[in-house]
Amino acid sequence: MIKLTVVPIFIMLLIGFVLFDVVSAQDETSPTDTGLSETVSTVNDALYKQVLTEYNLSLEKYKKAHEEYLLRRSQYIKFKTLTAQQEAYKATLEMLIARNDVVVNYLNVLRERLFMAEGVSYETKNRLDIAINLEKDWYMKHTEILPSAETLENLVNDSNKAGARYRQTKLLSYEVFYYISDGKIESFRLSLNSVIDKLKNLKGIIKSEERPEYQLDPRKIKNIERFLLESENRMTRASALQLKAREEVDRLTKSQDGLSVYNSMVIHLAESQQFFREVGSFLKEVIKEIKSR
């Protein structure tokens, strides 16, 4: 007698597709993109919305297929008739195909979200793009061979192969999530560095000013220097934490599960982000001192 085991649901169901973004906003420090960059952003956003819609549709289709699978499996276990077995086989096949389709669409969303990410180098995006395409190819080829399975046992074996493969897919997902978050942190860091450099140059000009009507009170100069020093100290701490997270990428790709390593990396980025926020606060104080002369 054929025993139909429960096929594991190993899909990472990120309904709404929240990508663990560490940085929530940069509107006060990032310049507004115009021209070509704005056009590219609009195109990327449209593609992202398209693949996200396809992902959500495939997810709904999978849910329905999985419900049908559970029903037919239950009937087969209960009645053990040839008809029940055939219906269970059909429902299992459709569910596995739908499941692969969800993974492929999920990878499409992951890819487009990566391309939209700021602060991620071209080399990193290209490397991860190749890895994503390899994963997609595996699941699409796996879908092609599923109909050739002649028995429920064959389908279960094919499902187990996909389950084993998904470990690699999941690790790749965590890696992409990390680089998206790190890219935002990196963009934030570069923006702050630019502001610090400009304010340091401005401070130098102010200190060298000899016209009394344009000079700042020495107390204000001292405050500006203190705020800039505090900003640079926190930039150093933030950059060290960002580097610490980057050093764990290799450990992430070689881990068994990846979640604990990924969480550790996100914690480092969150701590780095906090220091960058403090830098932003100090720079605002510098600007206040300059404007209130």
C-alpha positions in Angstrom: 0.0 0.0 0.0 1.3 3.4 -0.9 1.7 5.8 2.0 1.4 9.4 1.2 3.4 11.5 3.6 2.9 15.2 4.3 4.8 17.2 1.8 6.7 19.9 3.7 5.7 23.5 3.0 9.1 25.1 3.0 8.2 28.3 1.1 9.2 31.4 2.9 5.8 33.1 2.7 6.6 36.8 3.0 3.1 38.1 2.4 3.5 41.7 1.6 7.2 41.0 1.0 8.9 42.8 3.8 12.6 42.6 3.1 13.9 43.2 6.6 15.0 46.8 5.7 17.1 48.2 8.5 17.0 51.8 7.5 13.5 53.3 7.5 14.2 56.7 6.0 16.9 59.0 4.7 14.7 61.9 3.4 16.5 64.5 5.5 20.0 63.7 4.4 19.7 62.2 0.9 19.6 64.4 -2.2 16.6 64.1 -4.5 17.4 62.2 -7.7 16.4 63.9 -10.9 16.6 63.3 -14.6 17.8 59.9 -15.8 18.1 58.5 -12.3 14.4 59.4 -11.7 13.4 57.7 -14.9 15.4 54.5 -14.1 13.8 54.5 -10.6 10.3 54.7 -12.1 11.0 51.8 -14.5 12.5 49.7 -11.7 9.6 50.5 -9.4 7.1 49.4 -12.2 9.0 46.2 -12.8 9.1 45.5 -9.0 5.3 46.0 -8.7 4.7 43.7 -11.7 6.8 40.8 -10.3 5.3 41.4 -6.9 1.8 41.1 -8.3 2.8 37.8 -10.1 4.3 36.5 -6.9 1.1 37.3 -4.9 -1.1 35.6 -7.6 1.1 32.5 -7.6 1.0 32.4 -3.8 -2.8 32.4 -3.9 -2.8 29.7 -6.5 -0.4 27.7 -4.3 -2.6 28.1 -1.2 -5.6 26.7 -3.1 -3.6 23.9 -4.6 -2.3 23.0 -1.1 -5.8 23.0 0.3 -6.9 20.6 -2.4 -3.9 18.5 -1.8 -4.7 18.2 1.9 -8.3 17.2 1.1 -7.3 14.5 -1.5 -4.6 13.2 0.8 -7.1 12.8 3.6 -9.5 11.0 1.4 -6.8 8.7 0.1 -5.7 7.8 3.6 -9.3 7.2 4.6 -10.7 5.2 1.6 -7.5 3.8 0.0 -9.3 3.3 -3.3 -7.7 3.5 -6.7 -9.8 6.6 -7.5 -8.7 8.3 -4.3 -5.1 7.4 -5.1 -5.4 9.0 -8.6 -7.0 12.1 -7.2 -4.3 12.4 -4.5 -1.6 12.0 -7.2 -3.2 14.7 -9.3 -3.6 17.1 -6.4 0.0 16.5 -5.2 1.4 17.1 -8.7 -0.5 20.4 -9.1 0.5 21.5 -5.6 4.2 20.8 -6.2 4.1 22.7 -9.6 2.4 25.6 -7.9 4.9 25.5 -5.1 7.8 25.7 -7.5 6.1 28.6 -9.3 5.9 30.5 -6.0 9.6 30.1 -5.5 10.5 31.2 -9.0 8.2 34.3 -8.6 9.7 35.0 -5.2 13.2 34.9 -6.7 12.0 37.4 -9.4 10.8 39.8 -6.7 14.1 39.3 -4.8 16.0 40.1 -8.0 14.1 43.3 -8.8 14.3 44.5 -5.2 18.0 44.0 -5.4 18.3 46.0 -8.6 16.4 48.9 -6.9 18.7 48.9 -3.9 21.0 51.9 -3.3 24.5 51.5 -2.2 25.1 48.0 -3.5 28.0 47.7 -5.9 27.5 46.6 -9.5 29.8 43.6 -8.9 27.7 42.4 -6.0 24.4 42.9 -7.9 25.8 41.0 -10.9 27.1 38.1 -8.7 23.8 37.8 -6.9 21.8 38.1 -10.1 23.7 35.1 -11.5 23.0 33.1 -8.3 19.3 34.0 -8.4 19.1 32.9 -12.0 20.7 29.6 -11.2 18.2 29.0 -8.5 15.3 29.8 -10.8 16.6 27.5 -13.5 16.8 24.6 -11.0 13.1 25.0 -9.9 11.9 25.4 -13.5 13.7 22.3 -14.6 12.3 20.5 -11.5 8.8 21.5 -12.6 9.4 20.0 -16.0 10.3 16.6 -14.6 7.5 16.4 -12.1 4.8 15.1 -14.6 7.1 12.1 -15.3 6.7 10.8 -11.8 4.6 7.7 -12.0 3.7 7.2 -8.4 3.0 9.1 -5.2 6.3 7.9 -3.8 8.1 9.4 -6.8 6.3 12.7 -6.2 7.3 12.7 -2.5 10.9 12.0 -3.5 10.8 14.9 -6.0 9.4 17.1 -3.3 12.2 16.1 -0.9 14.7 17.1 -3.5 13.1 20.5 -3.7 13.2 20.8 0.0 16.9 20.0 0.1 17.5 22.6 -2.6 15.6 25.2 -0.8 18.2 25.4 1.9 20.5 26.9 -0.7 17.7 29.2 -1.9 17.0 30.4 1.6 20.7 31.2 2.3 20.8 33.2 -1.0 17.7 35.1 0.1 19.3 36.0 3.4 22.4 37.2 1.6 20.3 39.4 -0.7 18.4 40.8 2.3 21.6 41.7 4.0 23.1 43.5 1.0 19.9 45.5 0.5 20.1 46.7 4.1 23.8 47.2 4.0 23.4 49.3 0.8 21.0 51.6 2.5 23.4 52.0 5.4 26.3 52.6 3.0 24.3 55.3 1.1 23.5 56.9 4.5 27.2 56.8 5.5 28.3 58.4 2.2 25.7 61.1 2.5 26.7 61.9 6.1 30.4 62.0 5.2 29.7 64.4 2.4 27.8 66.7 4.8 30.6 66.5 7.4 33.2 67.4 4.8 31.2 70.4 3.7 30.6 71.6 7.2 34.3 71.2 8.1 35.2 73.3 5.1 32.6 75.9 6.0 33.9 76.0 9.6 37.4 76.7 8.2 36.1 79.6 6.2 34.2 81.0 9.2 37.2 80.7 11.4 39.4 82.6 8.9 36.9 85.4 8.4 38.4 88.7 9.5 35.4 91.0 8.9 33.7 91.5 12.3 30.1 91.5 10.9 30.7 88.0 9.5 32.5 86.4 12.4 31.0 83.9 14.8 31.2 84.1 18.5 34.2 82.0 19.8 31.8 80.0 21.9 29.8 79.0 18.8 33.0 78.1 17.0 33.9 75.8 20.0 30.4 74.2 19.9 30.7 73.6 16.1 34.1 71.9 16.6 32.8 69.8 19.4 29.7 68.7 17.4 31.9 67.8 14.4 34.3 65.9 16.6 31.4 63.9 18.1 30.1 63.3 14.6 33.4 61.9 13.4 33.7 59.7 16.5 30.3 58.2 15.9 31.0 57.7 12.2 34.0 55.6 13.2 31.9 53.5 15.5 29.2 53.1 12.9 31.6 52.1 10.2 33.2 49.5 12.5 29.9 47.9 13.1 29.0 47.9 9.4 32.4 46.2 8.7 31.7 43.7 11.4 28.4 42.7 9.7 30.2 42.4 6.3 32.8 40.0 7.8 29.9 37.6 8.6 28.8 37.2 4.9 31.1 34.2 4.4 29.8 32.6 7.5 26.3 33.2 6.3 26.8 31.4 3.0 28.3 28.4 4.7 25.9 28.0 7.5 23.2 25.3 7.8 20.2 27.5 8.4 21.4 31.1 8.0 18.8 32.8 10.1 20.9 33.1 13.3 23.9 34.5 11.3 21.6 36.9 9.4 20.0 38.1 12.6 23.5 38.8 14.0 24.3 40.8 10.9 21.1 42.8 11.1 21.8 43.6 14.8 25.2 45.1 13.8 23.6 47.1 11.0 20.9 48.4 13.4 23.5 49.5 15.9 25.5 51.1 13.1 22.3 52.9 12.0 21.8 54.3 15.5 25.2 55.9 15.5 24.5 57.4 12.1 21.3 58.9 13.4 23.3 60.4 16.3 25.6 61.9 13.7 22.7 63.4 11.9 21.5 65.0 15.2 25.0 66.5 15.8 25.2 67.9 12.3 21.8 69.6 12.8 23.3 71.3 15.8 26.2 72.5 13.8 23.9 74.0 11.2 21.8 75.7 14.0 25.0 77.3 15.4 25.9 78.7 12.0 22.5 80.0 11.2 21.9 81.6 14.6 24.9 83.9 14.5 
